[in-house]
Amino acid sequence: MKIEDVTIIGAGPAGIATAIQLKRYGLEPLLLEKGHIGGLLVNANLVENYPGFPQGISGMDLVNLFKAQLERAGVTVNFEEVLQLDYDDFFTIETPQRKLYSRIVVIASGTQPREFDFPSEVSDRVFYEVYPIASVEGERIAIIGAGDAAFDYALNLSRKNEIAILNRGEKRRCLPLLWERTKSSPQITYHEKAEISGIEKAGNEIILQCNTPNGKQKFQANYVIFAIGRTAQLDYLSARLRERTSELEEQGLLCLVGDVKNDIYRQTSIAVGDGVHAAMKICAKIEEA
Ligand SMILES: Cc1cc2nc3c(=O)[nH]c(=O)nc-3n(C[C@H](O)[C@H](O)[C@H](O)COP(=O)(O)OP(=O)(O)OC[C@H]3O[C@@H](n4cnc5c(N)ncnc54)[C@H](O)[C@@H]3O)c2cc1C
């Protein structure tokens, strides 16, 4: 039975940075990814706070640079979803393809969207990220939410589509610069106190029924994106591992890096810093053994 030294779950910015730094120490981490390389970052319209890009860079372009760096470092991404992570004397990792074993595990699995309960008939037109519909043009898109992600998605898609942002309350929780850009876009309308009370399909369109201060109002859209919050993605941890995470973290056998542990402080540079930090600690742990 082969036991890996280090396995990383998730190839978003945190997992990528961990893998590259571990390679610098001559280690061969096993990197597992259930979707695409780059994680949530592929959705970012314009990243303006990641040092090195004075004009800003799109999330997708930054991910392409990360991919090139992974390749140069000789890191292979294994496209496998971790279905269960357990620990006894070492970690057991189950994917649909195989069962793996590892002495150290880095959890870099980011976040999952808070879901909205919509009827299955609209599921082909309702999303939680921009990425799946990034190439659509000339469509009407409703974005539900009031945080940075909702406004960033709106600006991103407004280049080629008409956007309505629906906020169920009155408070916006986005960066002032995102709001300023939204206000100056003729392609985006913003609606406050519009709480969804029903969703139905009508041909190629979705009808959103909303309660507003002026009574019921209908919004028509070809696509809907919910950006109503995200929570840590840790559903694959076994019950007994959940009870031991703090202890294993203290022993340096389990590391959580990036958005999965950063609460509201979810930024690429923090995720990357977490990854490099974890890799350095892992290297020290392996050397002392
Ligand atoms: C619209 C938008 C705009 C943003 N703009 C900026 C910005 O301007 N500046 C900035 O710094 N940050 C920005 N961010 C935040 C940034 O994208 C995140 O902070 C960053 O992607 C977090 O990296 P991560 O690796 O921790 O998690 P993620 O990027 O979420 O990556 C986690 C990865 O783990 C994988 N995974 C999850 N579960 C499993 C499993 N069971 N098995 C295998 N793989 C799994 C996922 O598929 C994913 O690829 C933005 C985010 C959004 C949504």
The ligand as an ORCA input file, in Angstrom:
! r2SCAN-3c Opt
* xyz 0 1
  C     -16.828     37.282     -8.421
  C     -15.584     37.148     -7.615
  C     -14.624     38.130     -7.686
  C     -13.458     38.022     -6.934
  N     -12.538     39.023     -7.023
  C     -11.407     38.948     -6.302
  C     -10.442     39.987     -6.371
  O     -10.608     40.969     -7.095
  N      -9.321     39.866     -5.604
  C      -9.098     38.778     -4.803
  O      -8.051     38.721     -4.157
  N      -9.998     37.781     -4.717
  C     -11.147     37.843     -5.437
  N     -12.086     36.844     -5.334
  C     -11.892     35.778     -4.330
  C     -10.994     34.638     -4.836
  O     -11.529     34.090     -6.012
  C     -10.910     33.579     -3.737
  O     -10.472     34.171     -2.538
  C      -9.951     32.466     -4.125
  O     -10.354     31.829     -5.312
  C      -9.873     31.435     -2.977
  O      -9.008     30.406     -3.338
  P      -9.114     28.961     -2.647
  O      -8.094     28.135     -3.341
  O      -9.059     29.101     -1.177
  O     -10.590     28.431     -2.969
  P     -11.312     28.195     -4.352
  O     -10.878     29.178     -5.363
  O     -12.757     28.108     -4.037
  O     -10.783     26.765     -4.829
  C     -11.180     25.580     -4.182
  C     -11.021     24.417     -5.155
  O     -11.250     23.193     -4.460
  C     -11.989     22.322     -5.298
  N     -12.698     21.338     -4.467
  C     -13.694     21.567     -3.578
  N     -14.116     20.415     -3.006
  C     -13.364     19.431     -3.551
  C     -13.353     18.009     -3.394
  N     -14.200     17.384     -2.552
  N     -12.470     17.284     -4.116
  C     -11.606     17.910     -4.978
  N     -11.596     19.259     -5.187
  C     -12.458     20.006     -4.480
  C     -12.942     23.261     -6.034
  O     -13.454     22.667     -7.222
  C     -12.030     24.463     -6.298
  O     -11.362     24.352     -7.538
  C     -13.256     36.905     -6.089
  C     -14.229     35.902     -6.018
  C     -15.387     36.025     -6.774
  C     -16.427     34.950     -6.696
*
